[in-house]
Amino acid sequence: MDIDSIRSKFPILNQTVYGKPLVYFDNAATTQKPQSVIDTLCRYYETLNSNIHRGAHYLAAQATDQYEETRRAVQQFINARNHYEIVFTRGTTESINLVASSFGQRFLNEGDEVLISAMEHHSNIVPWQLTCERNGATLRVIPFSDKGELDLEAMENLMNEKTRIVAVNHVSNTLGTVNPVKQIVEMAHSHGIPVLVDGAQAISHFAVDVQELGCDFYCFSGHKMYGPMGVGVMYGREELLDQMPPYQGGGEMIKEVTFERTTYNELPFKFEAGTPAVGDVLGLHSAIRFMQETGINNIATYEKELTDYATEQLLNIEGLRIYGQARQKTSVISFLIGNAHPYDVGTLLDKLGIAVRTGHHCTQPIMDRYGIPGTVRASFAVYNTMEEINILINAIKRIAPMLM
C-alpha cells in the first residue's frame, strides 16, 4: 500500500501539537476520518437535508434511497443474509443495550443466566447487569489467562440449561486479544444458546463475515471504522429479531397507532424509532468505501506489521510491561513503565505530540484482574507508520528515566 497516499486522505493528520507533528495512536477510542467521509457529511447538509421514508418530495426520496443503499452496503460488508437484518443505532453501546433490553424482555426470566467474559468493555457488561436485575437473572463470567486468552474450558463448564445468551467481544479494546468467536459460537449453539458479539474493535481491522462466524447478533460503531460518530449497527438474525419486542417507541417503528393498541412495523424499522442520523449513516457508507478501496486484507496485513514491530521495540525498553500477549492479537498495545502512573506517561507523551489513551479503558474488571490502576494504550490504524512508532519508542526512552 501507498501509505503516504492513504495519509493524504486524512486532513487532521497534517497538524502539529505543541509544535510537534501529530502522532495519533488513540485509534481504539476513535479513528480519524478521510476527506471523503467529511465531504459526504457536508454534501448531505448542503444539498440533501431532509427526513427520510415519509416525505413525498425530491430531497426526502433521494435521502431515503441513499440511506437504504447504505443498509445494503453494510449487509454486503459483513455478509449478512438480508438487508433487513441490519439495524442502524447510535453505536455499539446502543446496539448492545437494544439486544439486552429487547432479547431480555422476550427470553430472560427469573433464574436464567447470561454468560459474558471477564475482558468485556463496560458496554457489554452494564446492559446485561441491568437486564438481569430487571428479570431476576444471574450474570456469569468467563475468566481469561495472564496472557489475555479466554478459558474456553471454563466457558464450557459455565454453560447449562439456564444459560440464555452468551455475549463476548471479538477483540478486546484493552488487551488486543482476537477471541475465537467462531469456536465460541459453535460451543454455545451446541447447547442451543445464541451469541452476541461486540465487534467494535474488530470491524476496522479485518474482514468480518457474520454468516461464517455463525453469530446471532453482531454490534459495531461507525466512528471506529473511519466513519462519523453517532451511528452504529446491530446485525441480528431474522428469526430472533422477529420474536423480540421493540426497544423504543415512536415514529417509524409502527404500522398503526390507536389509543387502544399499536401494531409494529416490519424489520428493520421495528427497531429504528424516531429520526435517524441520516448524514452520519451516509458517512458510514463512505467509510466502508474507503476500507474497500484500501482493501480490508491489506489493512489487516499492514496493521499486523505495525503491531509486531511496536511490540518488539517496546519490550526492549527496561521496566516496560505489556498487558495482553495473546497468540491472536490485533493492533492494541497496553503497557506500563515501572511504577509510573499511566496518566503521567500519557501527559508527557502528549507534550511530545503523541496521542495515546490512559486509564482503565472502560474495562475496570481487566485492571482488577491484573491488580493495576490502568494502562497506557497505543492503538494503530492503517494511516500510522513505522516512523511514528519510532517516535513513540524514542519518546518513551526519553521520559522513562523521569518516572522510574
Secondary structure by P-SEA (a helix, b strand, c coil): caaaaaaaaccccccccccccccccccccbbbbcaaaaaaaaaaaacccccccccccaaaaaaaaaaaaaaaaaaaaccccccccccccccaaaaaaaaaaaaaaccccccbbbbbcccccccccaaaaaaaaacbbbbbbbbbccccccaaaaaaaaccccccbbbbbccccccccccaaaaaaaaaaaacbbbbbbcccccccbbbbcccccccbbbbbcccccccccbbbbbbcaaaaaacccccccccccccccccccccccccccccccccaaaaaaaaaaaaaaaaaacaaaaaaaaaaaaaaaaaaaaacccccccccccccccccccccccccaaaaaaaaaaacbbbbbcccccaaaaaaacccbbbbbbbcccccaaaaaaaaaaaaaaccccc
